[in-house]
């Protein structure tokens, strides 16, 4: 994890050094259980725990991007602690890059004032909040 943090930090530093309107978004594909809730390290579908589904999600914005997109930044700060499902990232990314497409849903974008919290479903009819 330490190396991963180093890599993410370096990417942000490189983008920041360009001095442009920019952002960096990072998220992992899964979390890991590390003896947080059960006697287990890693992730496994039949032993699903919250730590296995919680993933780091980082969004960094340049000062210029923040100035050009005050509503998006305000929404991000408003929604930062809200439950979010990465399956909806396409909608969030659409807001970040200012591209609309058929089917885009602003209520699924963490960077939109219209964002609505939804029930987070896992595999086989299970729900995150039931873990």
ZILIN-V130641 format. One record per residue. N is the residue number from 0. OMEGA is omega in radians with two decimals (none if undefined). NEAR is the number of other ideal C-beta (glycine too) atoms within 10 Angstrom. Layout:
BEGIN
N_OMEGA_NEAR + N_OMEGA_NEAR
END
This chain:
BEGIN
0_-3.11_9 + 1_3.11_6 + 2_3.11_7 + 3_3.11_11 + 4_3.11_12 + 5_-3.12_10 + 6_3.14_11 + 7_3.12_15 + 8_3.14_12 + 9_3.10_10 + 10_3.12_13 + 11_3.12_17 + 12_3.13_11 + 13_3.13_10 + 14_3.12_15 + 15_3.14_14 + 16_3.12_8 + 17_3.09_9 + 18_-3.13_10 + 19_3.00_10 + 20_-3.00_14 + 21_3.06_15 + 22_3.03_17 + 23_3.06_16 + 24_3.10_14 + 25_2.94_16 + 26_-3.13_12 + 27_3.11_14 + 28_3.09_7 + 29_3.01_11 + 30_3.12_16 + 31_2.96_16 + 32_3.10_21 + 33_-3.12_12 + 34_3.12_9 + 35_-3.06_14 + 36_3.10_13 + 37_3.13_12 + 38_-3.03_7 + 39_3.03_16 + 40_3.10_10 + 41_3.09_10 + 42_-3.10_16 + 43_-3.06_10 + 44_-3.08_10 + 45_3.12_4 + 46_-3.00_13 + 47_3.05_19 + 48_3.11_17 + 49_-3.14_13 + 50_3.11_19 + 51_-3.12_23 + 52_3.09_17 + 53_-3.13_16 + 54_3.04_15 + 55_3.10_12 + 56_-3.09_15 + 57_3.02_13 + 58_3.09_16 + 59_-3.13_17 + 60_3.06_20 + 61_3.12_18 + 62_-3.14_11 + 63_3.11_12 + 64_3.14_16 + 65_3.13_15 + 66_-3.12_11 + 67_-3.04_13 + 68_-3.06_19 + 69_-3.13_9 + 70_3.12_11 + 71_-3.14_21 + 72_3.10_16 + 73_3.12_13 + 74_3.13_20 + 75_3.13_21 + 76_3.12_9 + 77_-3.02_14 + 78_-2.98_19 + 79_-3.11_11 + 80_-3.13_7 + 81_3.02_10 + 82_-3.07_12 + 83_3.10_21 + 84_-3.11_16 + 85_3.06_15 + 86_3.13_11 + 87_-3.05_17 + 88_3.12_17 + 89_-3.14_14 + 90_3.09_20 + 91_3.14_23 + 92_3.10_14 + 93_3.09_20 + 94_-3.12_23 + 95_-3.08_19 + 96_3.09_7 + 97_3.08_9 + 98_3.10_9 + 99_3.12_9 + 100_3.12_8 + 101_3.13_4 + 102_3.11_8 + 103_-3.06_15 + 104_-3.08_14 + 105_3.12_17 + 106_3.11_12 + 107_-3.13_21 + 108_3.11_26 + 109_-3.13_23 + 110_-3.09_25 + 111_3.14_22 + 112_3.13_12 + 113_-3.09_11 + 114_3.09_23 + 115_3.07_12 + 116_3.12_11 + 117_3.07_13 + 118_-3.11_10 + 119_-3.09_17 + 120_3.06_14 + 121_3.11_16 + 122_3.01_7 + 123_3.05_7 + 124_3.11_6 + 125_-3.10_12 + 126_-3.12_10 + 127_-3.08_15 + 128_3.09_11 + 129_-3.13_10 + 130_none_15
END
